[in-house]
Amino acid sequence: MAEDVVTQEQAGGARRVGLAALVALAVVGVALAIPTSGAGGGAVTLAMANEQAKSERGVPHDDALLPPHDHNDPATKNDVSRGLAVGDEAVDPTSAAERRSAEKYVASQRALPDPRLTTVRAYQPRTAVPADRYAMAGGCYTLSTPTGRYGTYYFKATRLGGYLLHTPQGELTLQRNGSVAVAAKPSAQADWTVTKTARGFVLAIGARALVAQAGGALGSGTTGTPFRLALARSCPAYPEAGIDVTGDPFAGVTSYQEVRGFVDAHTHGMAFEFLGGKVHCGRPWHEYGAPYALDDCADHKITGGKGALLESVLSGKASHDPVGWPTFKDWPAPESLTHEGTYYRWLERAWRGGQRLFVNLLVENNKLCQLYPLKRNSCDDMTSIRLQAADMVKMQSYIDAQFGGPGKGFYRIVKDPFEARRVINGGKMAVIMGIETSIPFGCTYKKVLGRDQPACTPGEIDANLDEMQRLGVRQMELVNKFDNALAGVAGDAGAIGPLVNAANFLETGSFWAMEHCDPADGESADNAQITIPDITAGQQDALFGALGKVLGILPALPLYPQPAHCNKRGLTELGVHTIEGMARRKMVFDPDHLSVKARAASMDVIEDLRYPGVISSHSWSTPDTYPRIYKAGGFITPYAGDSTGFVAKWRRHLGWADSRYYFGFGFGADINGLGAQGNPRGKDVPNPVKYPFTGLGGVRIDKQKAGQRTWDINTDGVAQYGLYPDWVEDLRKVADAQRRGDGAKIVDDMARGAEAYLQMWERTYGVRADSCRNPALRMSKAKAQRLAKRMVRTRMSTRDVMARVGQPYERLGTKFVFCAKSKQKAKVKVVVRFGAAGKVKAVRFR
């Protein structure tokens, strides 16, 4: 049984644990009643401040905690930036003519032919007798020998080749005395390892194996009985969350064609391990399924949901029902930020509903972890990241076990865009490993006598990048919540800002160096802090007095000038070195969370390198940067939030599209990352989502069920990850109500999101952009003809062809289309045909 552990680096004894508890309670408790000098008097709770900060960032928030305001005001609701709100004074970084041209270009791309799709089975067909030791997963089988039958069992996979043998009364269990009986609950003594032999299947737990006894009884011995397994009916399924999607998943007709599917470029699927492993309640999988994975934290349950201080602060609710499975009364929910949102069956529903690319960001914040009094894991950023990376592999194996064997599950960790394309065209979901952490590679710094003392060197950064590349990391941010030795951060807004700023001081010895700035576009600034007229000496004392008394090290809070605010800390030389190192290793760089100054400098580096591997994954960049990302050949997935706000973001991004590159759109859910999910629009709106509806690829999507709970996007919002297909349908409804026909357009752009990500990723491997959209990249017809003869003669592969010609303008089935030029024609279409094995068969010019 797991125990709470205190490592040497975390504490150094029980006294330090107590200090950490006092500090954490001081931070949270003091902030729960920040005095205010406003007209209304009273106190501003941290929950209120948190909701205000959410409102200012345009993300889902609880109106009941805020002063009256127009929640549907399109001028401020769910702004594209999570920095300053957009007002009348904001100036778009692009001209009206440029926006019209970009929107016209995107419209032209929607008119291109779609790739032909087929379908594949979600699960392997079940045969009367299992073909191997993995094939009985999720099935009902009788055990028999030549002399008799020994019961009918549901085989619940716990791992590859491991099973619970489930009955109406419980699980077949090996008792301590060696006997075998049914126990009410699963345990390690009910987890049978199956081995296939020439005579049948042997089931064992450790050194003891299942033995057939006289009279139809079962016992155990050192040598197990080989049992024959035969498919049966009428045994109860093990309790599990539903999918409620009908129809087979779509796939490509070839492994190398253009893909279709939604992309989420920012989610934290392994967050159950971060902040010491005791902040997050529940986990994305458990060997014993949903009843054990979707369980609340022990400290929540012991107080009946009333002692969950962090959950209460973040959600704005004093308490919650701590029961997860099977009732799910209060969680998961859009505002419940400490509970699991990416259970594997919910991911499976998203995949069945059309998602095909998923970026899982390994996440940690060492200082917040140290402040939180409960923990079972190390607070070191990189130790946590290694643990979470290993968890991803374990979860992939667990899902494989549910689907019938190695490689058969929908969740496939990929390491390059070519593998990802094969996975998606095979009908599965490509999963990319990334990093979002405050102190990557241990690269913090200390401010000593006014000078930075970085804790890492260029050589150490290179060694860490090499390790992360071997681990499978392919996307990364430089910062998260704190300044570090690589760059400055954008900071957090509102009354929460001082709390994170205080932690920044504890980490670095300095507060954020925010100064007044006047961004040219009126928007592109860092997050606004509490300013001189907004904070009194009393408020300052209330906020930091308790921390000062406990630690004795905090100076006065800096009194910032009036907004807009920009962090003076930009990109350091070590930060430049890191970006250059990522580019050499073909990793995708994400400038989100950087200060405006650091982000602008990082884009200078990207542009100097001519490196297209850049993404803004969840709207923690600013409008001065988005056009630069598109022009670099990068990709953008705004923070998902609620459907109405996301449609507004989509409309704005259409005007930033670059006509030299394929356009698609995606989202960054930021689920499990203490990021709120989309609130419901309400059941009484004139255009609700109507169940069932038709999802991407023609599947039928009904309301999702788990245990006793049924979710409805209209009333529940994005309560958990399985509701993202429903959210996309809600996007369709919202966009079409605003402008007829736009519902189909936004879903079309979202369906091309996975392809757009893959094309950006391909370009990081040196594959040039396509020659049809980029006339300067067209080779002469004569040169193309010579190359065509070589392609056919050597039977070049699709990847070899792209290495020589660049990305295809079209890749439909077995056909790639490129462009060349001649003296007579500026654009000569070149059609390359491939055989079933992906080798060139013929080349034609037209």
C-alpha positions in Angstrom: 0.0 0.0 0.0 1.3 3.4 -0.9 2.4 5.6 1.9 3.0 9.4 2.3 6.8 9.9 1.9 8.9 12.8 2.7 12.2 12.8 0.7 15.4 14.4 2.0 15.2 17.2 -0.6 11.6 18.0 0.3 11.8 18.2 4.0 14.6 17.1 6.1 12.4 15.9 8.9 9.0 16.3 10.4 9.7 19.9 11.5 10.0 20.9 7.8 6.7 19.1 7.0 5.0 21.2 9.6 6.6 24.4 8.2 5.4 23.5 4.7 1.9 23.0 6.1 2.0 26.4 7.9 3.3 28.1 4.8 0.7 26.6 2.5 -2.1 27.4 4.9 -0.8 30.9 5.3 -0.8 31.5 1.6 -4.3 30.1 1.1 -5.8 31.1 4.4 -4.7 34.8 4.3 -5.8 35.1 0.7 -9.3 33.8 1.5 -10.0 37.2 3.1 -8.1 39.9 1.3 -9.4 43.3 2.6 -10.7 45.7 0.0 -11.1 49.4 0.1 -13.8 49.3 -2.6 -17.1 51.0 -2.2 -18.8 47.8 -1.1 -16.4 47.2 1.8 -16.3 43.6 3.1 -13.7 41.2 1.8 -12.7 39.8 -1.6 -12.3 36.1 -1.2 -9.7 34.2 -3.2 -12.5 32.4 -5.0 -13.9 35.8 -6.1 -10.5 37.0 -7.1 -9.9 33.8 -9.0 -13.2 34.1 -10.9 -12.4 37.8 -11.7 -9.1 36.7 -13.1 -10.8 34.0 -15.2 -13.3 36.6 -16.4 -10.6 39.0 -17.4 -8.8 36.3 -19.3 -12.0 35.3 -21.1 -12.2 31.8 -19.7 -15.1 30.0 -18.0 -16.0 31.6 -14.6 -18.7 31.7 -12.0 -20.8 34.9 -12.5 -22.4 34.5 -9.0 -19.2 35.5 -7.4 -18.7 38.7 -9.5 -20.3 42.1 -9.8 -23.0 42.4 -12.5 -21.6 42.3 -16.0 -22.7 41.4 -19.5 -21.5 37.8 -19.9 -22.3 37.7 -23.6 -20.6 41.0 -24.5 -18.7 40.0 -27.7 -16.3 42.9 -27.1 -14.7 41.3 -24.1 -16.0 37.7 -23.7 -13.3 35.0 -24.1 -10.8 37.2 -25.7 -8.1 35.6 -27.9 -5.4 36.6 -25.5 -5.3 35.7 -21.8 -3.6 39.0 -21.1 -5.3 42.4 -21.2 -9.0 42.4 -22.2 -9.6 43.8 -25.7 -11.3 47.1 -25.8 -12.1 49.8 -28.4 -8.5 51.1 -28.2 -7.1 47.7 -29.4 -5.4 47.7 -32.8 -5.2 44.4 -34.7 -1.6 43.7 -35.8 -2.8 43.0 -39.3 -4.5 45.3 -41.8 -8.1 44.9 -42.9 -6.9 44.0 -46.4 -4.6 41.3 -45.0 -7.4 39.9 -43.0 -9.7 39.7 -46.0 -7.0 38.1 -48.1 -6.3 35.5 -45.4 -10.0 34.7 -44.9 -10.4 34.3 -48.6 -7.4 31.9 -48.7 -8.9 29.7 -45.9 -12.2 29.6 -47.8 -10.4 28.3 -50.9 -8.7 25.6 -48.9 -12.1 24.3 -47.7 -13.0 23.8 -51.4 -10.1 21.4 -52.0 -11.1 17.7 -52.3 -11.2 15.7 -49.0 -9.2 12.5 -48.6 -11.1 9.3 -49.1 -11.7 7.6 -45.8 -12.6 4.1 -44.8 -13.4 2.5 -41.4 -11.7 0.1 -39.1 -13.0 -1.9 -36.1 -12.7 -0.2 -32.8 -12.0 -3.6 -31.1 -10.8 -6.8 -32.6 -13.5 -9.3 -33.6 -14.1 -11.9 -30.9 -13.6 -15.5 -31.8 -15.2 -18.6 -30.2 -11.7 -19.5 -28.8 -9.2 -16.8 -27.9 -6.3 -16.7 -30.4 -3.7 -15.7 -27.7 -3.4 -14.7 -24.1 -4.5 -11.1 -24.8 -7.7 -11.8 -26.9 -10.1 -12.7 -24.0 -10.0 -9.0 -22.7 -13.5 -7.7 -22.2 -15.1 -11.1 -23.0 -17.2 -13.7 -21.3 -15.7 -17.2 -21.3 -16.2 -20.6 -19.7 -13.3 -22.6 -18.3 -13.3 -26.2 -19.1 -11.2 -29.4 -19.2 -11.8 -32.7 -20.8 -13.5 -33.8 -17.6 -15.8 -30.8 -16.8 -16.7 -27.1 -16.8 -15.5 -24.7 -14.1 -17.6 -21.6 -14.3 -18.2 -18.6 -16.6 -16.2 -15.4 -16.1 -15.9 -11.9 -17.5 -12.2 -11.3 -18.2 -11.4 -7.8 -17.1 -7.9 -6.9 -18.3 -5.7 -5.4 -15.6 -2.6 -5.4 -17.8 -1.3 -7.2 -20.8 -2.0 -10.9 -20.1 -3.4 -10.2 -16.6 -7.1 -10.4 -15.7 -9.7 -10.2 -13.0 -12.2 -13.1 -13.4 -15.4 -11.3 -12.6 -18.6 -12.9 -11.4 -21.9 -11.4 -10.1 -20.6 -11.9 -6.6 -17.1 -10.5 -7.2 -13.6 -11.7 -8.3 -12.1 -15.1 -8.4 -9.4 -14.9 -5.7 -6.5 -16.9 -4.4 -6.8 -17.2 -0.7 -3.9 -17.2 1.8 -4.4 -20.9 2.5 -4.2 -21.7 -1.2 -7.9 -22.2 -1.7 -9.8 -20.3 -4.4 -13.0 -18.4 -3.7 -14.9 -15.4 -4.9 -14.1 -12.1 -3.0 -16.2 -9.0 -3.1 -13.4 -6.7 -4.1 -10.5 -7.0 -6.5 -6.9 -7.3 -5.1 -3.5 -8.5 -6.2 -4.6 -12.0 -5.2 -7.4 -11.8 -7.8 -5.1 -10.6 -10.6 -4.4 -13.8 -12.7 -1.6 -14.0 -15.3 -2.6 -16.0 -18.3 -0.1 -18.1 -20.3 -1.0 -20.0 -23.5 0.3 -23.6 -23.8 -0.2 -26.3 -26.4 -3.0 -27.8 -24.3 -4.8 -24.6 -23.3 -4.5 -21.6 -21.0 -2.8 -21.6 -17.6 -3.8 -19.0 -15.0 -1.5 -18.2 -12.2 -0.8 -15.7 -9.4 2.9 -15.8 -8.4 4.0 -19.4 -7.8 0.4 -20.7 -7.4 -1.7 -21.7 -10.5 -5.3 -22.4 -10.9 -6.1 -26.1 -10.7 -9.3 -28.0 -11.7 -10.5 -30.3 -8.9 -13.1 -33.0 -8.8 -16.7 -32.1 -8.7 -16.2 -28.8 -10.6 -14.3 -27.1 -7.9 -11.2 -24.9 -8.4 -8.1 -24.8 -6.2 -4.4 -24.0 -6.6 -1.2 -25.8 -7.0 2.4 -25.4 -8.2 1.4 -26.8 -11.6 -1.7 -25.3 -13.2 -4.4 -27.0 -15.2 -4.5 -26.0 -18.9 -8.0 -24.8 -19.4 -9.9 -24.5 -22.6 -11.7 -21.1 -23.0 -14.9 -20.9 -24.9 -17.0 -17.8 -25.7 -20.1 -17.6 -23.5 -23.0 -15.3 -22.8 -24.9 -14.0 -19.8 -22.1 -13.0 -17.5 -22.1 -9.5 -16.0 -19.7 -6.9 -17.5 -17.3 -5.4 -15.1 -18.4 -1.8 -14.1 -17.0 0.7 -16.5 -17.7 4.1 -18.0 -19.6 4.1 -21.3 -18.5 5.4 -24.7 -22.0 5.9 -26.2 -20.7 6.4 -29.8 -22.0 4.1 -32.5 -20.1 3.4 -35.6 -16.5 2.3 -36.5 -13.6 4.8 -36.3 -12.6 6.3 -39.6 -9.2 5.7 -41.2 -7.3 6.5 -44.3 -7.3 4.3 -47.4 -3.5 4.5 -47.4 -1.0 5.0 -44.6 0.5 8.2 -46.2 -2.4 10.2 -47.3 -3.8 13.4 -45.9 -5.4 12.8 -42.5 -8.6 14.0 -40.9 -9.3 14.5 -37.2 -9.4 17.0 -34.4 -6.2 18.0 -32.5 -5.7 19.0 -28.9 -2.2 20.4 -28.5 -2.3 21.1 -24.7 -3.6 18.7 -22.1 -2.1 17.2 -18.9 -3.1 13.5 -18.9 -0.6 12.5 -16.2 -1.3 15.4 -13.8 -2.3 12.9 -11.0 1.5 12.7 -10.3 2.3 16.4 -10.2 2.5 18.7 -7.1 3.6 15.7 -5.1 0.8 13.4 -6.2 -1.7 14.4 -3.5 -3.3 17.5 -5.0 -5.0 15.8 -8.0 -7.8 13.3 -7.2 -8.4 10.3 -9.4 -6.2 9.1 -12.3 -6.6 8.3 -16.0 -6.5 4.6 -15.5 -6.4 1.9 -12.8 -5.9 -1.8 -13.1 -9.3 -2.3 -11.5 -11.2 0.2 -13.7 -13.4 3.2 -13.2 -14.6 2.5 -9.6 -10.9 2.8 -8.5 -9.6 5.3 -10.9 -12.4 7.8 -10.4 -12.1 8.1 -6.6 -11.7 11.3 -4.6 -8.6 12.2 -2.6 -8.4 10.8 0.9 -8.3 14.2 2.5 -11.5 15.1 0.6 -13.4 12.0 1.7 -12.4 12.1 5.3 -14.1 15.5 5.8 -17.1 14.8 3.5 -15.8 17.2 0.9 -15.6 20.1 3.4 -11.9 20.0 4.0 -10.8 20.2 0.4 -9.2 23.6 0.7 -7.6 23.9 -2.7 -10.6 22.5 -4.5 -12.8 25.1 -2.7 -10.5 28.0 -3.5 -10.2 27.1 -7.2 -13.9 26.2 -7.7 -15.4 28.9 -5.5 -17.5 26.3 -3.7 -17.3 25.7 0.0 -17.7 21.9 -0.3 -18.4 19.1 -2.7 -19.8 15.6 -2.7 -16.6 13.5 -2.6 -18.2 10.5 -4.2 -17.0 10.0 -7.8 -18.0 6.7 -9.3 -20.8 5.8 -9.6 -22.8 9.0 -8.8 -20.5 11.9 -9.9 -22.8 14.4 -8.3 -20.3 17.3 -8.1 -17.3 16.1 -10.1 -16.0 16.0 -12.8 -17.3 19.5 -13.7 -15.9 22.4 -15.7 -14.9 24.3 -12.5 -13.7 21.3 -10.5 -10.0 21.6 -11.1 -8.5 19.1 -8.7 -10.4 16.1 -10.1 -9.5 13.7 -12.9 -10.8 14.8 -16.4 -8.9 12.5 -18.7 -10.0 9.0 -17.7 -9.0 6.7 -20.5 -12.6 5.8 -21.5 -13.3 9.5 -21.8 -10.2 9.8 -24.1 -11.6 6.8 -26.0 -14.9 8.6 -26.5 -13.0 11.7 -27.8 -11.2 9.4 -30.3 -14.4 7.7 -31.4 -15.9 11.1 -31.9 -13.1 12.3 -34.2 -10.0 13.3 -32.3 -6.9 12.0 -33.8 -4.0 13.9 -32.3 -3.3 14.6 -28.6 -0.4 16.4 -27.0 0.2 15.3 -23.5 2.3 17.8 -21.6 4.2 16.6 -18.6 3.8 19.2 -15.9 5.3 20.3 -12.6 5.8 23.3 -10.3 8.4 22.5 -7.7 7.8 25.4 -5.4 4.0 25.0 -5.2 4.6 21.3 -4.7 6.9 22.1 -1.7 4.3 24.4 -0.2 1.5 21.9 -0.4 1.7 19.8 2.8 0.6 16.4 1.4 2.8 14.5 -1.0 4.0 11.1 -2.1 6.3 12.1 -5.0 9.4 14.2 -5.4 8.8 17.9 -6.1 11.8 18.1 -8.4 10.5 19.1 -11.9 12.6 16.7 -13.9 12.1 13.7 -11.6 8.3 14.3 -11.9 8.5 14.6 -15.6 10.4 11.3 -15.9 7.8 9.7 -13.7 4.9 11.0 -15.9 6.7 9.9 -19.1 6.9 6.4 -17.7 3.2 6.6 -16.8 2.3 7.4 -20.4 3.9 4.2 -21.5 2.2 2.2 -18.8 -1.2 3.7 -19.7 -0.6 2.8 -23.4 0.1 -0.8 -22.4 -3.0 -0.8 -20.2 -5.2 0.4 -23.1 -3.6 -2.1 -25.3 -4.6 -4.8 -22.8 -8.3 -3.6 -23.1 -8.1 -3.8 -26.9 -6.7 -7.3 -27.2 -2.9 -7.0 -27.2 0.3 -5.0 -27.8 -0.2 -2.2 -30.4 -4.0 -2.7 -30.6 -5.2 0.1 -28.4 -6.2 3.5 -29.8 -3.6 5.5 -27.7 -0.3 5.4 -29.6 2.7 7.4 -28.4 4.5 8.7 -31.5 7.9 10.2 -32.0 7.9 11.8 -35.5 5.3 13.1 -37.9 5.7 10.1 -40.3 4.8 7.6 -37.6 1.9 9.9 -36.5 0.5 9.9 -40.0 0.6 6.1 -40.2 -1.1 5.9 -36.8 -3.9 8.3 -37.7 -4.5 6.8 -41.1 -4.7 3.4 -39.3 -7.7 4.8 -37.4 -6.0 5.4 -34.0 -5.0 8.5 -32.0 -1.4 9.8 -32.2 -0.1 10.9 -28.8 2.8 13.4 -28.6 4.8 13.8 -25.4 5.6 17.4 -24.4 6.7 19.5 -21.4 5.2 22.4 -19.5 7.1 23.1 -16.3 8.3 26.1 -14.4 11.9 25.0 -13.9 12.9 22.8 -16.9 16.3 21.0 -16.6 16.7 22.6 -13.1 17.3 25.9 -14.8 16.3 28.2 -12.0 18.4 31.2 -10.9 18.9 33.1 -7.7 19.2 36.9 -7.6 22.3 37.6 -5.5 23.5 41.2 -5.0 21.4 42.2 -8.0 22.9 39.6 -10.4 21.5 36.4 -11.8 23.2 33.2 -10.7 21.8 30.5 -13.1 21.7 27.0 -11.8 22.4 25.4 -15.2 25.0 25.6 -18.0 24.7 25.2 -21.8 26.2 21.7 -21.4 23.7 20.7 -18.8 20.8 22.0 -21.1 22.2 19.9 -24.0 22.4 16.8 -21.9 18.8 17.3 -20.6 17.5 17.9 -24.2 19.2 14.7 -25.3 17.6 12.8 -22.5 14.2 14.2 -23.1 14.5 13.4 -26.8 15.4 9.8 -26.0 12.4 9.8 -23.6 10.1 10.8 -26.4 9.5 14.6 -25.7 8.7 16.4 -28.9 7.0 19.7 -27.8 8.1 22.1 -25.0 7.7 25.4 -23.3 10.5 27.3 -21.6 8.6 28.6 -18.6 5.3 28.2 -16.9 4.6 30.1 -13.6 8.0 31.4 -12.6 10.9 33.4 -14.1 13.8 31.0 -14.6 17.3 31.1 -16.0 16.0 30.8 -19.6 13.4 33.6 -19.7 10.8 35.8 -17.9 7.2 34.9 -17.6 3.9 36.7 -18.4 2.8 36.4 -14.8 -0.7 35.6 -13.5 -3.4 38.3 -13.3 -5.5 39.8 -10.5 -5.3 39.0 -6.8 -3.9 35.5 -7.6 -0.9 37.2 -9.1 0.7 38.2 -5.8 0.5 34.6 -4.6 2.3 33.2 -7.6 4.7 36.2 -7.5 5.5 35.3 -3.8 6.3 31.8 -4.9 8.5 33.3 -7.7 10.4 35.2 -5.0 10.8 32.0 -2.9 12.2 30.3 -6.0 14.5 33.0 -7.4 15.0 35.6 -4.7 13.2 38.2 -6.8 9.7 39.3 -7.7 8.5 39.7 -11.3 10.1 42.9 -12.8 6.8 44.3 -14.1 6.9 47.9 -15.5 4.4 50.0 -17.4 4.4 49.6 -21.1 2.3 50.8 -24.0 1.9 48.0 -26.6 1.4 49.3 -30.1 -1.6 47.1 -30.7 -3.2 47.9 -27.3 -3.2 44.2 -26.3 0.2 42.6 -26.4 1.3 43.0 -22.8 1.9 40.7 -19.9 -0.8 40.0 -17.3 -1.8 43.0 -15.2 -0.8 43.1 -11.5 -2.3 44.8 -8.5 -1.1 48.4 -8.9 -0.3 51.3 -6.6 -3.9 52.8 -6.4 -5.4 49.3 -6.1 -3.5 48.1 -3.1 -3.2 49.7 0.4 -0.5 49.1 3.0 -3.1 47.2 4.9 -3.8 44.9 2.0 -0.1 44.4 1.4 0.4 43.4 5.1 -2.7 41.1 5.0 -1.4 39.3 1.9 2.2 38.8 2.9 2.3 39.3 6.7 1.6 35.7 7.5 4.2 34.4 5.1 6.7 36.9 6.4 6.1 35.7 10.0 6.5 32.1 9.1 9.5 32.4 6.8 11.1 35.7 7.9 12.5 36.3 4.4 9.9 38.1 2.4 10.4 41.8 1.6 7.6 44.2 0.8 5.5 43.4 -2.2 6.6 45.5 -5.2 4.2 48.3 -5.9 3.7 48.2 -9.7 2.8 51.2 -11.8 -0.5 51.3 -13.7 -1.2 48.8 -16.6 -0.3 47.8 -19.2 2.4 45.7 -17.6 5.4 44.1 -19.2 8.0 41.9 -17.5 11.5 43.5 -17.9 13.0 40.0 -17.9 13.3 38.7 -21.4 15.0 35.8 -23.1 18.4 35.0 -21.7 21.4 33.6 -23.6 20.6 30.2 -22.0 17.1 30.6 -23.4 18.4 31.2 -26.9 20.7 28.2 -26.5 17.7 26.1 -25.5 15.6 27.1 -28.5 18.5 26.4 -30.8 19.0 23.1 -29.2 15.3 22.2 -29.6 15.5 23.1 -33.3 18.5 20.9 -33.8 16.6 18.0 -32.2 13.4 18.8 -34.2 11.4 19.6 -31.1 8.4 21.9 -31.4 8.9 25.1 -29.4 5.9 26.7 -27.6 6.3 30.4 -26.6 3.2 30.4 -24.4 3.7 31.8 -20.8 6.8 33.8 -21.8 6.8 37.5 -21.1 6.1 39.7 -24.1 9.7 40.7 -24.2 10.9 37.1 -24.1 8.4 35.9 -26.6 9.3 38.6 -29.1 13.0 37.7 -28.7 12.2 33.9 -29.0 10.4 34.6 -32.3 13.4 36.5 -33.5 15.4 33.3 -32.9 12.9 31.2 -34.7 12.9 33.5 -37.7 16.7 33.7 -37.8 16.8 29.9 -37.7 14.0 29.8 -40.3 12.6 27.1 -38.1 8.9 26.2 -38.6 8.5 24.1 -35.5 6.6 26.6 -33.4 3.1 26.4 -31.8 1.0 28.5 -29.4 -0.9 25.7 -27.7 -3.4 27.4 -25.3 -3.7 31.2 -25.7 -0.9 32.2 -23.4 0.7 34.2 -26.2 -0.4 37.6 -27.4 -1.7 39.0 -30.7 1.6 40.5 -31.7 3.0 36.9 -31.9 0.2 35.0 -33.6 0.8 36.3 -37.1 4.5 35.7 -36.7 3.9 32.0 -35.7 1.7 31.5 -38.8 4.4 33.2 -41.0 7.1 31.0 -39.6 5.1 28.0 -40.8 3.8 27.2 -37.3 0.5 26.2 -35.9 -1.9 27.6 -33.2 -4.5 25.9 -31.0 -6.3 28.5 -28.8 -7.5 27.6 -25.3 -10.8 25.8 -25.7 -12.9 27.4 -23.0 -16.6 27.7 -23.8 -18.0 27.3 -27.3 -19.1 30.9 -27.9 -15.7 32.3 -26.9 -13.9 29.7 -29.0 -15.9 30.6 -32.1 -14.8 34.2 -31.7 -11.1 33.1 -31.5 -11.6 31.0 -34.7 -13.0 34.0 -36.5 -10.0 36.1 -35.5 -7.4 33.5 -36.4 -8.8 33.2 -39.9 -7.5 36.7 -40.6 -3.9 35.7 -39.5 -3.7 32.6 -41.8 -0.7 32.4 -44.1 -1.4 31.4 -47.7 1.9 29.6 -48.0 0.8 26.8 -45.7 -2.0 24.4 -45.3 -4.6 25.7 -42.8 -6.3 23.8 -40.1 -7.4 24.7 -36.6 -7.3 23.0 -33.2 -7.8 23.6 -29.5 -5.8 23.4 -26.2 -8.0 21.9 -23.5 -5.5 22.5 -20.7 -7.6 19.9 -18.8 -6.0 18.6 -15.5 -3.7 21.6 -15.6 -5.8 23.6 -13.1 -7.5 25.2 -16.2 -11.3 25.5 -16.2 -13.2 23.8 -19.0 -16.1 25.2 -21.1 -19.3 26.1 -19.2 -22.7 25.0 -20.7 -24.7 27.5 -22.7 -27.9 26.2 -21.0 -30.8 24.0 -22.0 -33.0 26.9 -22.9 -30.9 28.4 -25.7 -32.7 28.4 -29.1 -30.0 26.2 -30.7 -29.0 23.5 -28.2 -27.1 20.4 -29.2 -29.7 17.7 -30.0 -28.8 14.1 -29.1 -28.0 11.9 -30.9 -26.0 13.8 -33.5 -23.7 12.8 -36.3 -20.0 13.2 -35.5 -16.9 13.3 -37.7 -16.7 10.2 -39.9 -20.5 9.6 -39.7 -20.6 8.1 -36.2 -23.7 8.5 -34.0 -23.0 10.3 -30.7 -25.4 9.9 -27.8 -25.2 11.3 -24.3 -22.4 9.8 -22.4 -23.0 7.6 -19.3 -20.8 6.5 -16.5 -22.3 4.6 -13.5 -25.5 6.5 -12.5 -24.5 9.7 -14.3 -25.5 10.9 -17.8 -23.8 14.0 -19.2 -25.3 16.6 -21.5 -23.2 19.3 -23.1 -26.1 21.8 -22.9 -26.4 21.6 -19.1 -23.0 20.2 -18.0 -20.5 21.9 -20.3 -17.2 20.1 -20.8 -17.3 18.3 -17.5 -14.7 15.8 -18.7 -12.7 15.0 -21.8 -15.2 12.6 -23.3 -17.5 15.6 -24.0 -15.1 17.3 -26.5 -17.0 15.7 -29.5 -20.2 17.3 -28.0 -18.3 20.6 -27.6 -17.3 20.5 -31.3 -21.0 20.0 -32.2 -21.8 23.0 -29.9 -19.2 25.0 -31.9 -21.2 24.1 -35.0 -24.4 25.3 -33.5 -22.9 28.6 -32.2 -21.1 29.5 -35.4 -24.1 28.7 -37.6 -26.5 30.8 -35.5 -24.1 33.7 -35.9 -23.8 33.3 -39.7 -25.5 30.6 -41.7 -23.0 28.1 -43.1 -20.3 28.9 -40.6 -21.1 25.8 -38.6 -19.9 23.6 -41.4 -16.9 25.8 -41.9 -15.6 25.7 -38.3 -16.0 21.9 -38.1 -14.2 21.6 -41.5 -11.3 23.7 -40.2 -11.2 21.7 -37.0 -11.2 18.4 -38.9 -8.1 19.6 -40.8 -6.3 20.4 -37.6 -4.4 17.1 -37.3 -3.1 17.5 -40.8 -2.0 21.1 -40.2 -0.1 20.0 -37.1 1.6 17.1 -39.0 2.6 19.4 -41.8 4.1 21.9 -39.4 6.0 19.0 -37.7 7.1 17.6 -41.1 8.7 20.9 -41.9 10.8 20.7 -38.7 12.4 17.6 -40.3 13.6 19.7 -43.3 10.7 18.9 -45.6 10.1 22.1 -47.6 6.7 23.7 -47.9 4.7 22.7 -50.9 5.6 24.2 -54.3 2.0 24.9 -55.4 1.4 27.4 -52.6 5.0 28.7 -52.8 5.9 29.5 -56.4 9.6 30.3 -55.5 10.0 26.6 -54.5 9.0 25.2 -57.9 11.7 23.4 -59.9 11.8 23.6 -63.6 9.8 21.1 -65.6 12.9 19.8 -67.2 14.5 19.1 -63.8 11.2 17.6 -62.5 11.1 15.3 -65.5 14.6 14.0 -64.8 13.7 13.5 -61.2 10.5 11.7 -62.2 12.4 9.1 -64.2 14.6 8.5 -61.2 11.6 8.2 -58.9 10.1 5.5 -61.0 13.4 3.6 -61.6 14.4 3.5 -57.9 10.8 3.1 -56.7 11.2 6.0 -54.2 9.2 6.0 -51.0 6.8 8.8 -50.1 9.3 10.1 -47.6 12.1 10.1 -50.1 9.9 12.0 -52.6 9.1 14.7 -50.0 12.8 15.0 -49.1 13.5 15.9 -52.8 10.4 17.8 -53.8 8.9 19.1 -50.5 5.4 18.7 -49.1 2.6 17.7 -51.6 -0.1 20.2 -52.3 -2.5 17.3 -52.3 -2.0 13.8 -50.9 -5.1 11.8 -51.7 -5.1 8.0 -51.5 -2.2 6.9 -53.6 -1.6 10.3 -55.3 0.7 13.2 -54.5 0.4 16.5 -56.4 3.3 19.0 -56.6 4.0 22.0 -58.9 6.8 22.7 -61.3 7.2 25.6 -63.8 8.1 26.0 -67.4 8.8 28.9 -69.8 5.2 28.6 -71.0 3.4 27.9 -67.7 4.1 29.3 -64.2 2.4 26.3 -62.7 2.8 22.8 -64.0 1.0 20.1 -62.0 3.0 17.0 -61.3 1.1 13.9 -60.2 3.0 11.1 -58.5 1.3 7.8 -58.1 2.3 5.2 -55.5 1.7 1.5 -55.2 0.2 -0.1 -52.1 3.6 -0.3 -50.4 4.1 3.4 -50.8 6.6 3.2 -53.7 6.5 5.4 -56.8 4.7 3.7 -59.8 4.2 6.5 -62.2 4.7 10.3 -62.6 2.5 12.5 -64.9 2.7 16.1 -65.9 -0.3 18.2 -66.7 
